[in-house]
Amino acid sequence: MVNIRTLDPSASPLDYYGSELRRERERAGMTQEQLGGCLFCAASLIGQVETAMKVPTRNFSERLDAALGTEGRFSRLVGLVLRSQLPAWFQQFAEMEALATYISTYQAQLVYGLLQTKDYARALLEVDHYDKVDELVAARLDRQRILERELPPALWVIVDEAVLLREVGSREVMRKQLAHLLTFQRRQWAKIQVLPFASGQHTGMMGSFTLLRFESDPDLFYTEGYDSGHMTANPLVIRERSVGYARLQAMALSPEDSAELIARVMEERYGADRSTVA
């Protein structure tokens, strides 16, 4: 029997998306089976999205717009849906990250979310969120769309050497992740530095943090714990952490030497042939 679960469109972005999909499908005089045929997917998937039981992907949304002639409506809505899948305490940061013109971050343990590959992100997220890993991976990858804008934010990332050596997922996952980091050498607006173990004690030893700058709004400082994020525009904190970040930049390897270290770790630790690395 067809699932006719009633949705409250105001309950969440996912419920709103589902209700709009049902409305547009019925307006077009199509059954779930017919629409599924147009999208080359099962009717059950249409039903799951319409009843907010399944989170749509961006590709699904783009095909919906083409099939229903909705002029990009679902492609616009899916960004809100995916962002709503992020932890509630992280959503505000994700919104501000998307508005920033300059992002500088120090990462002590992990590759920064904007630079993670799909497999690396999945390996991380399935540790504690196995029941909704697909949705969280999709949301994390959707965050990365800001890097593909015509005018992306300037991005400066400092990673501790430990990030390169911690095997996340598998050796193959790490090979691909480090290779992905190397591709950013070719982007004028992105720089990656590695803070080597030889640097000894440093101002980032309290943990990872991120600074966001905007065209006209105050700068923001962000850090997070296990189940909460802390964001502030306090000028004293911004000043102290900005100076701290400059010190980390001075202590880290240059972007060119950092790329050389990343390539060497790929080769020696994860078995990559550096000659095949773009």
C-alpha positions as CSV (number, residue, x, y, z in Angstrom):
1,M,0.0,0.0,0.0
2,V,1.3,3.5,-0.8
3,N,2.6,5.4,2.2
4,I,0.4,8.4,2.7
5,R,2.0,9.6,5.9
6,T,1.0,13.2,6.5
7,L,3.8,15.7,6.8
8,D,4.0,19.0,8.7
9,P,6.0,21.1,6.2
10,S,7.1,23.4,9.0
11,A,8.6,20.6,11.1
12,S,12.0,20.5,9.3
13,P,13.6,21.2,6.0
14,L,13.4,17.5,5.2
15,D,9.6,17.5,5.9
16,Y,9.2,20.6,3.7
17,Y,11.2,19.0,0.9
18,G,9.0,15.9,1.1
19,S,5.8,17.8,1.0
20,E,6.9,19.9,-1.9
21,L,8.0,16.9,-3.8
22,R,4.5,15.2,-3.3
23,R,2.8,18.5,-4.3
24,E,4.8,18.9,-7.5
25,R,4.5,15.3,-8.5
26,E,0.7,15.4,-8.1
27,R,0.5,18.7,-9.9
28,A,2.3,17.0,-12.8
29,G,-0.2,14.1,-12.7
30,M,2.5,11.5,-12.1
31,T,2.5,8.5,-9.8
32,Q,5.6,7.6,-7.7
33,E,6.3,4.8,-10.2
34,Q,6.2,7.2,-13.2
35,L,8.4,9.7,-11.6
36,G,10.8,7.0,-10.5
37,G,11.0,5.9,-14.1
38,C,12.0,9.4,-15.2
39,L,14.7,9.5,-12.5
40,F,15.8,5.9,-13.1
41,C,15.1,5.1,-9.4
42,A,12.6,2.9,-7.6
43,A,9.2,4.2,-6.7
44,S,9.9,3.3,-3.1
45,L,12.7,5.9,-3.1
46,I,10.3,8.6,-4.2
47,G,7.9,7.5,-1.4
48,Q,10.6,7.5,1.2
49,V,11.7,11.1,0.3
50,E,8.0,12.3,0.2
51,T,7.5,10.9,3.7
52,A,10.8,12.3,5.1
53,M,12.1,8.8,5.6
54,K,15.1,9.3,3.3
55,V,17.4,12.3,2.8
56,P,17.6,13.3,-0.9
57,T,21.0,13.8,-2.6
58,R,21.9,16.8,-4.7
59,N,22.0,14.6,-7.8
60,F,18.5,13.4,-7.1
61,S,17.3,17.0,-6.6
62,E,18.8,18.1,-9.9
63,R,17.1,15.3,-11.7
64,L,13.8,16.1,-10.0
65,D,14.0,19.7,-11.2
66,A,14.6,18.5,-14.8
67,A,11.8,15.9,-14.6
68,L,9.2,18.2,-13.0
69,G,10.3,21.5,-14.5
70,T,10.6,23.2,-11.2
71,E,13.4,25.6,-12.2
72,G,16.0,24.6,-9.6
73,R,13.6,24.6,-6.6
74,F,14.7,21.2,-5.3
75,S,18.4,21.9,-6.1
76,R,18.1,25.0,-3.8
77,L,16.1,23.2,-1.1
78,V,18.5,20.3,-0.8
79,G,21.3,22.5,0.6
80,L,19.0,23.3,3.6
81,V,18.0,19.7,3.9
82,L,21.6,18.5,4.0
83,R,22.7,21.2,6.4
84,S,19.9,20.2,8.8
85,Q,21.5,16.7,9.0
86,L,24.5,18.2,10.7
87,P,24.6,18.2,14.5
88,A,22.5,21.0,15.8
89,W,25.4,22.6,17.7
90,F,27.5,22.6,14.4
91,Q,24.9,24.1,12.1
92,Q,25.5,27.7,13.0
93,F,29.3,27.3,12.3
94,A,28.5,25.7,8.9
95,E,26.3,28.7,8.0
96,M,29.1,31.2,9.0
97,E,31.7,29.1,7.2
98,A,29.7,29.3,4.0
99,L,29.7,33.1,4.3
100,A,33.3,33.6,5.2
101,T,35.8,35.2,2.7
102,Y,38.8,33.9,4.6
103,I,39.1,30.7,6.5
104,S,42.2,29.8,8.5
105,T,42.3,26.7,10.6
106,Y,44.7,24.6,12.7
107,Q,43.9,20.9,12.8
108,A,45.6,18.7,15.5
109,Q,44.0,15.3,14.8
110,L,42.1,15.2,11.5
111,V,41.9,16.6,8.0
112,Y,39.7,19.7,7.9
113,G,36.2,18.9,6.9
114,L,36.3,21.0,3.7
115,L,39.3,19.0,2.5
116,Q,38.1,15.5,3.4
117,T,37.5,12.8,0.7
118,K,34.2,10.9,0.8
119,D,35.9,7.7,2.1
120,Y,37.9,9.5,4.8
121,A,34.7,11.3,6.0
122,R,32.8,8.0,6.0
123,A,35.5,6.2,8.1
124,L,35.3,9.0,10.7
125,L,31.6,9.4,10.9
126,E,30.7,5.7,11.0
127,V,32.6,5.4,14.3
128,D,29.8,7.1,16.3
129,H,27.0,7.6,13.8
130,Y,26.7,4.3,11.9
131,D,22.9,4.7,11.8
132,K,23.0,7.9,9.7
133,V,26.4,7.9,8.1
134,D,25.1,8.4,4.6
135,E,23.3,11.5,5.5
136,L,26.2,13.0,7.5
137,V,28.7,12.2,4.7
138,A,26.4,13.9,2.2
139,A,26.1,16.9,4.4
140,R,29.9,17.1,4.9
141,L,30.6,16.9,1.2
142,D,27.9,19.5,0.5
143,R,29.8,21.9,2.8
144,Q,32.7,21.6,0.3
145,R,30.7,23.2,-2.5
146,I,31.9,26.6,-1.3
147,L,35.3,25.7,-2.6
148,E,34.0,25.4,-6.1
149,R,32.5,28.9,-6.3
150,E,33.7,31.3,-8.9
151,L,35.1,33.3,-6.0
152,P,35.8,30.8,-3.2
153,P,36.9,31.8,0.2
154,A,40.7,32.1,0.8
155,L,41.7,29.0,2.7
156,W,44.8,28.5,4.8
157,V,45.1,25.1,6.6
158,I,47.8,24.0,9.1
159,V,47.7,20.3,10.0
160,D,49.8,18.7,12.6
161,E,52.1,16.0,11.3
162,A,50.0,13.5,13.3
163,V,47.1,14.1,10.8
164,L,49.2,12.5,8.1
165,L,50.3,9.5,10.2
166,R,47.0,8.6,11.8
167,E,45.5,5.8,9.5
168,V,41.8,6.6,9.1
169,G,39.8,3.9,7.2
170,S,42.6,2.1,5.6
171,R,45.9,2.6,3.8
172,E,44.1,3.1,0.5
173,V,41.8,5.7,2.1
174,M,44.8,7.6,3.4
175,R,46.6,7.4,0.0
176,K,43.6,9.0,-1.7
177,Q,43.2,11.5,1.1
178,L,46.8,12.7,1.0
179,A,46.7,12.8,-2.8
180,H,43.6,15.0,-2.5
181,L,45.5,17.4,-0.2
182,L,48.2,17.7,-2.8
183,T,45.7,18.8,-5.5
184,F,45.3,22.0,-3.5
185,Q,48.8,23.0,-4.5
186,R,47.3,24.1,-7.8
187,R,44.8,26.4,-6.3
188,Q,45.9,29.9,-5.8
189,W,43.5,30.7,-3.0
190,A,44.3,27.6,-0.9
191,K,47.5,26.9,1.1
192,I,48.3,23.8,3.3
193,Q,51.1,23.7,5.8
194,V,52.3,20.8,8.0
195,L,53.4,21.5,11.5
196,P,56.1,18.9,12.1
197,F,56.7,17.0,15.3
198,A,60.2,18.7,15.4
199,S,58.5,22.0,16.1
200,G,58.1,20.9,19.7
201,Q,55.7,22.8,22.0
202,H,53.5,25.4,20.3
203,T,50.5,27.6,20.7
204,G,48.1,25.1,19.2
205,M,48.6,22.4,21.7
206,M,45.2,23.1,23.4
207,G,43.5,21.7,20.3
208,S,42.1,22.5,16.8
209,F,40.6,25.9,16.1
210,T,39.3,28.0,13.2
211,L,39.2,31.7,12.4
212,L,36.6,33.1,10.0
213,R,36.8,36.5,8.4
214,F,34.1,38.3,6.5
215,E,33.8,41.3,4.2
216,S,32.0,43.5,6.7
217,D,31.2,41.5,9.8
218,P,33.4,40.8,12.8
219,D,35.8,37.9,12.7
220,L,34.8,34.7,14.5
221,F,36.8,32.2,16.5
222,Y,35.5,28.6,16.6
223,T,36.5,25.5,18.5
224,E,34.6,22.4,19.5
225,G,34.4,19.5,21.9
226,Y,32.7,16.1,21.8
227,D,29.1,17.4,21.7
228,S,29.3,21.2,21.5
229,G,30.9,24.0,19.5
230,H,32.1,27.4,20.8
231,M,32.0,30.4,18.6
232,T,32.8,33.9,19.6
233,A,33.5,37.4,18.2
234,N,35.2,38.6,21.4
235,P,37.9,41.0,20.1
236,L,40.4,39.9,22.8
237,V,40.0,36.2,21.8
238,I,40.3,37.0,18.1
239,R,43.5,39.0,18.7
240,E,45.1,36.3,20.8
241,R,44.2,33.5,18.5
242,S,45.2,35.5,15.3
243,V,48.6,36.1,16.8
244,G,48.7,32.4,17.8
245,Y,47.9,31.4,14.3
246,A,50.6,33.6,12.8
247,R,53.1,31.9,15.1
248,L,51.9,28.5,13.9
249,Q,52.4,29.6,10.3
250,A,55.9,30.6,11.1
251,M,56.7,27.3,12.8
252,A,55.2,25.1,10.2
253,L,56.9,23.9,7.0
254,S,56.4,26.1,3.9
255,P,53.5,25.0,1.6
256,E,56.1,23.6,-0.8
257,D,58.0,21.7,1.9
258,S,54.7,20.5,3.3
259,A,53.7,19.1,0.0
260,E,57.0,17.2,-0.2
261,L,56.4,15.8,3.3
262,I,52.8,14.7,2.4
263,A,54.1,13.0,-0.8
264,R,56.8,11.3,1.2
265,V,54.4,10.0,3.8
266,M,52.1,8.7,1.0
267,E,55.1,6.8,-0.4
268,E,56.7,5.5,2.7
269,R,53.7,4.8,5.0
270,Y,50.8,4.1,2.6
271,G,52.6,2.6,-0.4
272,A,51.8,5.3,-3.0
273,D,54.1,5.7,-6.0
274,R,54.8,9.4,-5.9
275,S,55.4,9.5,-9.6
276,T,51.7,8.8,-10.1
277,V,50.6,11.6,-7.8
278,A,49.3,14.6,-9.8
